[in-house]
Amino acid sequence: MSETVRLRIDIVCAVPKTLDSVVTTSIVGRAREKGLVDIHVHNLHDYATDRFRHIDDTPYGGGAGMILECEPIFSCIEGLQAQRTYDDVIYLTPDGERLANARCVELSMRRNIILLAGHYKGVDQRVRDVLVTRELSIGDYVLTGGELAAAVLTDAIVRLVPGVLGDAESALDDSFMNGLLDAPHYTKPADFRGHRVPDILLSGNHARIRQWRHDQALTKTRERRPDLLSENDGQ
Ligand code: 6GU
């Protein structure tokens, strides 16, 4: 409760319910309770100007799908920017830069960020031209809305904020953190239905265990993601 807030995330979206569980449960919920991160979800319908609270309209030039209008998005985001300075306004969209670990690390060190989740066919281009500083996609597939992508990004960033993970080491050993996939893990029992834990892990020789884990990580990365190795030449 008494920790200082390191990162504030404002999520602007059309379907806030999608984000409830991510923001309130597990590690992200605990980080918020500890006061390490501050997460606010804003419903674009609250910024609609008509009494039907509509926030989207048909596209100029015709075609299928609805486009989120400028007015509610500008009103919400400019209202936030009047209260504090934001380092980034990030639009979640399948045609954005594909999210990778390095970007999550960078964003975890920001002070205030806004995440804008699109919906339907996306937002009016003028929102992107004027308000947005960065566009991110969470992978090469299409979701029905950006809310789940915003939830994924929030989870990935928050766990990297210093103090959020209990064991300070654990984020450093993750897949991707050192450019390699993670080594295999085992817990008790040492023999489960005849499937034995590798002897090396029971040996108590920590130098050899560290070497074994590194070798395993390297082998797995070579097999599954050789593209990661070409970026750091295998060590
Ligand atoms: Cl950020 N949004 C949507 N709607 N679909 C996606 C995505 C984002 N990233 C991958 N697919």
Boltz pocket constraint, residues with backbone or C-beta under 6 A from the ligand:
constraints:
  - pocket:
      binder: B
      contacts: [[A, 91], [A, 92], [A, 93], [A, 94], [A, 118], [A, 136], [A, 137], [A, 138], [A, 139], [A, 140], [A, 141], [A, 142], [A, 143], [A, 144], [A, 145], [A, 146], [A, 149], [A, 150]]
      max_distance: 6.0
